[in-house]
């Protein structure tokens, strides 16, 4: 195993070198961001006050959901999945990421839910759209999608007091084989991790499976952004790492826990940077990334996907 991983890492380094010198995709830079879309008064809003967010950051207890909370999370997850599928159907050349955001915003409202990213720590839009070299937290703007792009759409909704969070990466028109491989491997990593979640399992299993499968396929894994507990709060314990680290959650999985698994795989170096807008994260070397995400429930006998 040690030898095979060493070979995979060597191949990954060679692949990174060539990608840095022969880029096949367009680098994406932030465009013009339009005004925030309106929110009807009757829609229930999450509490994003400074005091509440501060208390959530200090909390280390992992919320164990009761049956009513699980039922509500399933409904929130169902709405999030529906909206993401709708967004996917509108991904095509010429469409702006801002148009996708408007579609997401209106569909979430039509289902009586709130778009969780909106106003969270000042985020100005209702979903995140991350194209090509944008790793995550891309702000929807006036840039048109181009044939050959890949785009991650990240949708979270707040419904009946719970958040449901999901994302996936989609092809824009015809994409090259490397992009197809990147997207497919990212989705495989997510499936492998979820398959091995169960009561008594260690959170380090998630990191090991994702990191090894990515390396075997020639990709690096983003170390800077992780999965998280979810429920009545948008982000909370446990932290769900996708790479090996001493900071991995030490508690074992328990029935009733809910959290996201959301690996980001990168064609080149895993190093990232945040742009001047304070949100948009890009790869330092300009290489493409892909992300896939589900909200997951630990059940008495295994796990269930909520989104």
N, C-alpha and C positions, 0 to 999 in steps of 0.2 A: 504493500500500500504506500509506504514511504517513497519507494522508487517511482511508482506511477504518478504520484502527486508532484514529485520533483520534475519529471518529464513534462507534465501538464503545465507547470509554472514556467518552464523554459520555453515551451511553445507559445505560451501566453505573452512572454516578453518579446519574442520574435514577431508575433502578430501585432503587438502594440507598436513596434518600430515601423513596420510597413504602413500601418494605418495613419501614423503621424506624418508620413511622407507621401501618401496617396489617398486623399480623402475623396469619397464618392458621393458625399451628401452636402447639402447647403447648411452652412452655419446659421443658427437662428439668434437674432438679437431682439430685445424688447421693442415693440412698436408703440403706437399711441393707444392709451387706455381710455375708454369712454367712461362716462359717469356711471355710478353704481345704480343698478336697477331698483325700482321701488318695491317696497314690501307692504302688503295689506295689513291692517291692524289686527285682523282676526287670526292671523297665523301665530301659533305658539312659538316663542323665541327661547333659545337657550340663554342661560345667564353667563355672559362673557365679561362681567364686571371685573375690574382689576383685583378686587378683594377675593372674588370667587376663584379666579385663575391662580392667584397666589396660594390660596388654601389647597387647591388641587395639586400644585407643584410640590407642596410640602408633604402631601399625603403619600404614605408608602403602603397602605393596606390595599390588597387586591379585592375588588368588589366581587362577591359571590352572588350571582343573580338568583332570585326566586322565580317561581313559575310564571307569575304575571310579568315580571321584567323580561324573561326569556320570550314570552309571547309578544310583547311590545317590540323587542329587538328583532324578532323574525319579521314583523310587519315593516319596521324601518328598513331592514335589510332588503326586503322584497321591493320596496319603493326605490331604493338606491339602485338595485340591479335593473329594474325596469327603465329607469332614467338613463343609466349607462348604455343599455342596449339601444335606446332611442338615439343617444349621442353618436354611437357607433354607426348607425344607419345614415347619418348626415356627414360623415367624414369622407370628403372627396376633394380633388383639386379645385381651387378657386374659392372654397369656403373659408371664412375667417374664423379664428378661434373665438373671437367675440360673438359671432353668430351662434357658435356651439354653446357658449355660455348663456346666451339669451334663451336658447331652446331648453337647456337644462334648468334654468331659473323658472321659466314658465311652467314646465312640466312638473317640477317639484311642488310649486304652489298649487297647481291643479289637483294634486293628490293630498292637499291639506298639510303639507310638510314644509319645513324650513331648510334652506340650503346652508348646511353647517359652516362651510368656509367663510360665508359672507360676514364681514365685520369681526371675524375671529382674529384678535390681536391686530386689527386694522386691515385685514385682507379685503380688497375692494370688489371681489367678484364672487360668483356662486359656485364655481368649480375651478380646478387647476387644469391647465392644458400645457403639456410639456413636449416640445417638438425637437427631434433629432438630438442635438447636443445639450438640450435642456434636461437636466436630471429629474427635477421635481419642482413643484410650487410655481410653475409658470403662470403668469397672469394673462388671461385672455385679452387679446388686443386686435388691432386692425390688420395684422399680417395674414395674407392668404396662404392656405396650404398649397403645396406644390406636389406634382407627381413625383413619387419616390421618397417623400417624407415619411417618417413614422411619428405618431402622436400618442402620448399617454393622456387619457382623460380620467381625472380623479373626482369621483362623485361621493359626497357624504350628505345624508339628510338627517334632520332631527324630527322625529315623529313619535307622538305619544310618550314624550319624556326620555326618548332614547335616540342615540346616533347609530346610523348604519353606514359603513364606509367601504367603498370598493373602487378598484380602478383596473384598467387594462390598457395595453398598447396596441394600436391599430395601424394598418398599412394605408397610406394615401395613394390611391391608384396602383401602379405597378412598382414594386420595390425589388431591390437586388437580393440575391441569395443570402448574403451576409446579414442583411436586416431580417430576413425571414428566420434565419437560424437564431439570431439574437432574441427575437420575440418568442419563438417556440421554446427555447431553452429557459427563458424567464418564466414562462407559464409552467414548464415541467418542474422547475425549482419550487414554485408555489404548491403544486400538487403533491410533490414528494414530502414537503414539510407538513402539510395538512394531514396527509395519510398517516403520519407517525405521531400525531397529537392524541393524547389519551390521558386519563387520570393516572398519576404516578410517573408520567414521563418527564424528563428533564427538558428545560427550555434550550439547553445547549445542543440538543438533537437537531433543532431547527437550523441553527447556524452551521452545524457540521454538514448536514445534507445539502444545504444551499451552496455553501462555499465549495464543497467537493464537486458537485455536479456542474457548477459554473466553470471551475478550473478545468475539468475534464473536457469541456466544450470550448475552451479558449477564451473565457470571459472573466473579468474581474467583478467583484461585488462591492457596491458602494458601502463604505463604513460609516458614513456621516449621518445617515437617516435610517430610522429603525421602525419596527412595528410597535404597537402600544395597546394598552388596555383601553376598552371602549364600553360605553353603556350610557349612564346618565351624564357622564362627562365625555368630551370629545377625545381628549388624550389624558391618560393616566396610567398607573401601574397595572400590569407588569411591562417593563421594557422588553421588547422582543428583538433581539439582535439577529442579523443574518450572516454574521461572520464570527469566528472564534475570538473571544475576548474575555479577560478576567472579570469584566463587568456584567457578564451574563447573569440573569435572574437565578438566584440560588434555590428559591422555593420550587417545588414540583407542581405540575399541573393538577388542578382539582376540578371535579364536576361543578359546573356553574360559572366557571371563569369564561370571560369573553375577551378576545383581543384580536388585533389585526396581524396578519403576516403579509409583508409587502416588499419583497426583494427587488432591488434595482441592479440590473446587470449592465455592464459597460464594456464596449468593444476594446477600449484602450485602458489607460491608467484610471485607477479608482479615485484619483485626486479631484476634488471639486472646489468651486468657489461661489460665493453669493454675490450677485450683481448689486449695483447701486440702489435699486429699488427696494432692497432689503428682503426680497422674497425669492426671485428667480435664481435657481441653482443650476450651474452649468459645469460640464467637464472642463478641466484645465487644458487638456490637450485637444479639445474640440471633437472628441469621438462621440458616437451615438450611445444612447442608453435606452433601456426598456424597463418597465415596471409592471408588475401584476399584483393585485391585492384582493384579499377577502377578509371579512369579519368572520371569526371562527368561535364556536361554542364548544367547550369541553362537556361531553355528556357522561353518563354513568359508565358507558362501555367504549367510548372512543371520542369522536369529534363530529361536528356538523357545521356545514357552511351556512352562514346566515345571509349571505349576499349572492 
